[in-house]
């Protein structure tokens, strides 16, 4: 049970595996206005940057769960680096269906709603670990503007225009599910640039170190096409945000 290698190659130099920046993660944590000791469950926690920095800066505690053995190891190392191993733990496992007991104050899935087969299923999953009156935190892509055709949607790594909603439609979806949106932090084009462009350098450096690896042709093909694809499609059409 693990992520395909291409994911860990592509984001090998990343601490954050979505287009939020460290500053935006800090803003998001402060926006929750919760006291030290707040308990967090972070599903698909990646390399643990959100949970570790919130533990250091805000005094939160919690558990992260991620299917990637590489990212989980990085998260544990980050906890040691920031001196928060007494406040956080990281579990290598499938976040799909993961429920914790006792319930937590904040249940989060920031950018991996595939674990619940979409926003609705992820909200239902998170709700099973959330105490009454707690906060649910979901990060999700949205269309900055509606793609004009199938080619544009696929250029954003979607299967079609129906994969995502416009921002106001996404917010309305949470209301339809019975939840109030009480805050939001959005990626901007600069933070998208930092997330995606940094992947290209990761790919290039990996190729330099591993020219004979069986993955080299796939990595070479991605590096040859992704910069232009991103500039033409994703940068113009795809947004990303996190809302409690």
Secondary structure, 3 states (H helix, E strand, C coil): CCCCHHHHHHCCCCCCCCCCCHHHHHHHHHHCCCCCCCEEEEECCCCCHHHHHHHHHHCCEEEEEECCHHHHHHHHHHHHHHCCCCCEEEEECCCCCCCCCCCEEEEEEECCHHHHCCHHHHHHHHHCCEEEEEEEEEEEEEECCCCCCHHHHHHCCCCCHHHCCEHHHHHHHHHHCCCCCCCCEECCHHHHHHHHHHHHHHHHHHHHHCCCCCCHHHHHHHHHHHHHHHHHHHHHHEEEEEEC
